[in-house]
Amino acid sequence: MKIKLTHTAAAVACAAAFGFAGLANANTAAGSQGADKTAGSTSATLIAKGSSGTMTPFLVDAEGRTLYTLTKDNKAGCDEACMKHWEPVVSESRPLGRDILPGLLKAEKNDQGVSQVSYGDLPLYRFDGDKKPGDMNGQGFADVGVMVSVLGTADKPEVAAEKVEATPELMAAGAKVFASTCAACHGAEGQGAFGTKLEGFDRLANAPALLSTIIHGLNSMPALGGQFNDEQVAAVATYVRNSWGNSYGGVSAEQAKAAR
């Protein structure tokens, strides 16, 4: 299985942007800066976005190796022999983020006194059974290893759901929601205003991330889940994914419900 690191997106002017503005590179590492390989390294550690096929984006290090967190419920059962397989990701200075949400990154001393990197309060680890980029052998290891998504959730990235058609009815319903609630920030034609330009916005291809942002909010983007029902969330998501040069397919009410 091949894994790739996406290139840094151009920084957007406004952080509202359906919340995806935060996924732009806010702290790009210089070529000489990479993920440190030993606990003694003092260089800033780079945490980046990785992707593989239709899986939703997850965290990797500068070399493309998958990063994990350890589940709190089962970590107590991971004895000394088990823990030897997990290498804390360390950084003596502020970690750097590429194509992720840099505001979720931090480094602080763990129980062993090591400055460990965390993402959304999830401590990050490498698994010694992963020998090359694309390996995900730590997922589920000893029932403690869990991959971390770019949204800061600890779960195995899911394969994209079956494609949903962007029907005229769904597009019309989405246009109505967008015009009444979203156009003031994102522009009536998706050209951007106080919010990010949605025209030709490739991050809209990630339906789970878009749904989560609409429902739960992200950065300056307000949570709209309490205002919109599942049908409205699906409709507006479908509309922005298939307008102004975007063509990413529809989103169903069932997918919206699952994102809540």
Wavefront OBJ file of the C-alpha trace (Angstrom):
o trace
v 0.000 0.000 0.000
v 1.494 3.337 -1.004
v 1.180 6.430 1.053
v 1.729 9.991 -0.016
v 2.124 13.338 1.647
v 0.009 16.033 0.108
v 1.703 19.250 -0.902
v 1.194 22.340 1.200
v -1.926 24.231 0.277
v -1.786 27.981 -0.210
v -2.740 29.818 2.938
v -6.261 31.173 2.765
v -7.238 34.645 3.827
v -9.963 33.823 6.295
v -10.048 30.996 8.814
v -13.816 30.543 8.621
v -13.716 28.567 5.368
v -15.877 25.659 6.320
v -13.138 25.144 8.880
v -10.752 23.827 6.259
v -8.595 26.931 6.401
v -6.913 25.365 9.401
v -5.820 22.481 7.213
v -3.632 24.815 5.221
v 0.036 24.821 6.136
v 0.500 27.311 8.923
v 3.920 26.082 10.060
v 5.860 24.695 7.119
v 9.081 22.941 8.013
v 12.217 23.905 6.176
v 13.971 21.227 4.204
v 16.487 20.685 6.990
v 13.776 20.159 9.572
v 12.162 16.759 9.899
v 10.760 14.361 12.408
v 13.401 13.531 14.980
v 14.410 9.894 15.107
v 15.758 9.814 18.654
v 14.559 11.085 21.971
v 17.659 13.250 22.150
v 16.897 15.242 19.013
v 16.193 18.930 19.534
v 14.963 19.758 16.024
v 11.342 20.686 15.532
v 9.323 17.609 14.673
v 7.139 17.709 11.580
v 3.682 16.149 11.699
v 1.951 15.891 8.341
v -1.123 14.662 6.551
v -0.959 11.225 4.985
v -3.389 9.568 2.609
v -3.806 6.144 1.078
v -6.339 5.363 -1.610
v -9.840 6.227 -0.479
v -9.004 6.269 3.227
v -9.644 9.501 5.073
v -6.477 11.495 5.903
v -4.417 10.544 8.944
v -1.208 11.660 10.654
v 2.275 10.678 9.532
v 5.768 11.897 10.329
v 8.201 13.616 7.977
v 9.218 10.262 6.511
v 5.628 9.219 5.856
v 5.448 6.726 8.716
v 2.021 6.279 10.264
v 1.499 7.816 13.693
v -0.685 6.402 16.459
v -2.051 7.115 19.881
v -2.686 4.554 22.610
v -6.218 4.057 23.850
v -6.642 5.062 27.477
v -8.941 2.143 28.255
v -6.407 -0.485 27.215
v -3.075 1.256 27.779
v -2.962 -0.004 31.364
v -2.893 -3.529 29.979
v 0.135 -2.781 27.785
v 3.016 -4.055 29.911
v 6.704 -3.183 29.604
v 7.228 -5.667 26.766
v 4.241 -4.204 24.938
v 5.380 -0.601 25.418
v 8.782 -1.384 23.898
v 7.047 -1.438 20.524
v 5.886 2.165 20.888
v 8.287 5.085 20.420
v 6.980 8.444 21.642
v 7.169 11.193 19.038
v 9.302 13.880 20.682
v 10.141 17.489 19.936
v 12.105 19.833 22.177
v 10.705 22.854 20.322
v 7.236 23.598 19.014
v 6.149 20.872 16.543
v 5.516 21.883 12.955
v 2.393 20.984 10.992
v 1.906 20.422 7.274
v -1.599 20.156 5.785
v -3.091 19.454 9.215
v -4.563 21.606 11.998
v -1.448 23.139 13.584
v -3.442 24.512 16.502
v -3.955 20.942 17.732
v -0.204 20.331 17.977
v 1.789 20.730 21.153
v 4.710 19.143 22.982
v 4.840 18.645 26.735
v 6.644 16.447 29.224
v 5.230 12.954 29.636
v 5.576 10.633 32.632
v 9.137 9.766 31.581
v 10.139 13.430 31.360
v 10.291 13.371 27.562
v 8.804 16.242 25.560
v 6.186 14.231 23.671
v 4.141 15.571 20.769
v 0.365 15.350 21.020
v -2.400 16.223 18.575
v -5.712 17.277 19.992
v -4.512 16.022 23.412
v -3.716 12.596 21.919
v -0.056 11.632 22.620
v 1.603 10.423 19.408
v 3.723 7.305 18.907
v 5.534 5.421 16.165
v 5.210 1.632 15.981
v 8.383 -0.390 15.518
v 6.544 -2.884 13.317
v 6.080 -0.233 10.612
v 9.154 -0.444 8.409
v 8.192 1.876 5.573
v 5.694 4.575 4.599
v 2.258 3.039 4.147
v 2.661 0.396 6.852
v -0.179 0.456 9.386
v 0.764 -2.550 11.478
v 0.304 -0.695 14.733
v -3.426 -0.296 14.180
v -5.081 -2.485 16.800
v -1.766 -3.887 18.079
v -2.344 -5.306 21.588
v -5.719 -3.556 21.434
v -4.032 -0.240 22.235
v -2.672 1.222 18.991
v -5.026 3.538 17.098
v -4.324 5.738 14.098
v -5.069 9.466 14.417
v -7.050 11.421 11.834
v -6.166 14.966 10.743
v -9.256 16.122 12.646
v -7.763 14.833 15.888
v -9.885 11.719 16.312
v -8.472 8.348 17.274
v -9.861 5.826 14.861
v -8.943 3.832 11.807
v -9.625 5.910 8.694
v -12.661 4.515 6.961
v -12.920 3.695 3.303
v -15.074 6.201 1.502
v -18.750 5.346 1.412
v -20.609 4.413 -1.741
v -20.984 7.351 -4.090
v -24.142 9.409 -3.809
v -25.593 11.152 -6.848
v -25.859 14.924 -6.723
v -29.455 15.007 -7.928
v -31.155 18.250 -9.069
v -33.430 18.024 -6.031
v -30.504 17.715 -3.641
v -28.649 20.562 -5.340
v -31.711 22.818 -5.188
v -32.205 22.138 -1.487
v -28.516 22.789 -0.845
v -28.588 26.034 -2.805
v -31.420 27.268 -0.600
v -29.525 26.478 2.618
v -26.325 27.983 1.268
v -27.998 31.210 0.167
v -29.703 31.750 3.518
v -26.821 30.832 5.825
v -23.473 30.476 4.073
v -23.319 32.945 1.187
v -22.669 35.964 3.409
v -19.288 34.502 4.409
v -18.337 32.388 1.414
v -19.823 34.504 -1.371
v -22.952 33.849 -3.389
v -20.842 32.234 -6.103
v -18.341 30.606 -3.769
v -15.859 33.370 -4.516
v -15.074 33.940 -0.849
v -15.743 36.960 1.326
v -15.218 36.697 5.084
v -15.013 32.950 4.575
v -12.797 30.911 2.297
v -13.209 30.790 -1.435
v -15.007 27.520 -2.209
v -14.679 27.753 -5.964
v -12.298 25.029 -7.111
v -11.572 24.073 -3.491
v -10.075 20.570 -3.582
v -10.515 19.954 0.151
v -14.248 19.609 -0.455
v -13.445 16.164 -1.848
v -13.114 14.943 1.749
v -16.791 14.412 2.580
v -16.314 13.182 6.194
v -14.187 16.212 7.060
v -16.675 18.576 5.418
v -19.622 17.040 7.281
v -17.793 17.186 10.589
v -16.942 20.829 10.043
v -20.489 21.813 9.113
v -21.981 19.960 12.078
v -19.393 20.524 14.793
v -17.594 23.638 13.569
v -13.841 24.122 13.395
v -11.645 27.101 14.212
v -13.702 30.194 13.245
v -16.361 28.127 11.515
v -19.440 27.925 13.796
v -21.152 24.611 14.509
v -24.344 24.371 12.466
v -25.454 20.902 13.536
v -28.048 22.317 15.899
v -29.448 24.570 13.199
v -29.507 22.081 10.310
v -31.113 18.648 10.248
v -29.398 15.735 8.509
v -31.149 16.416 5.207
v -30.054 20.057 5.219
v -26.466 19.186 6.122
v -26.351 16.645 3.301
v -27.927 19.094 0.860
v -25.563 21.996 1.518
v -22.559 19.674 1.531
v -23.659 18.286 -1.823
v -24.197 21.791 -3.181
v -20.748 23.136 -2.337
v -19.090 19.903 -3.516
v -20.683 20.252 -6.943
v -20.742 23.989 -7.669
v -18.255 26.541 -9.036
v -16.038 24.014 -10.758
v -16.196 21.426 -7.973
v -17.360 17.934 -8.889
v -17.105 15.556 -5.964
v -20.475 13.830 -5.836
v -23.349 13.926 -3.414
v -23.653 13.348 0.299
v -26.529 11.446 1.904
v -28.549 12.225 5.014
v -27.312 8.897 6.410
v -23.719 10.064 6.092
v -24.623 13.329 7.792
v -26.284 11.449 10.636
v -23.212 9.256 11.083
v -21.027 12.358 11.354
v -22.950 13.710 14.359
l 1 2 3 4 5 6 7 8 9 10 11 12 13 14 15 16 17 18 19 20 21 22 23 24 25 26 27 28 29 30 31 32 33 34 35 36 37 38 39 40 41 42 43 44 45 46 47 48 49 50 51 52 53 54 55 56 57 58 59 60 61 62 63 64 65 66 67 68 69 70 71 72 73 74 75 76 77 78 79 80 81 82 83 84 85 86 87 88 89 90 91 92 93 94 95 96 97 98 99 100 101 102 103 104 105 106 107 108 109 110 111 112 113 114 115 116 117 118 119 120 121 122 123 124 125 126 127 128 129 130 131 132 133 134 135 136 137 138 139 140 141 142 143 144 145 146 147 148 149 150 151 152 153 154 155 156 157 158 159 160 161 162 163 164 165 166 167 168 169 170 171 172 173 174 175 176 177 178 179 180 181 182 183 184 185 186 187 188 189 190 191 192 193 194 195 196 197 198 199 200 201 202 203 204 205 206 207 208 209 210 211 212 213 214 215 216 217 218 219 220 221 222 223 224 225 226 227 228 229 230 231 232 233 234 235 236 237 238 239 240 241 242 243 244 245 246 247 248 249 250 251 252 253 254 255 256 257 258 259 260
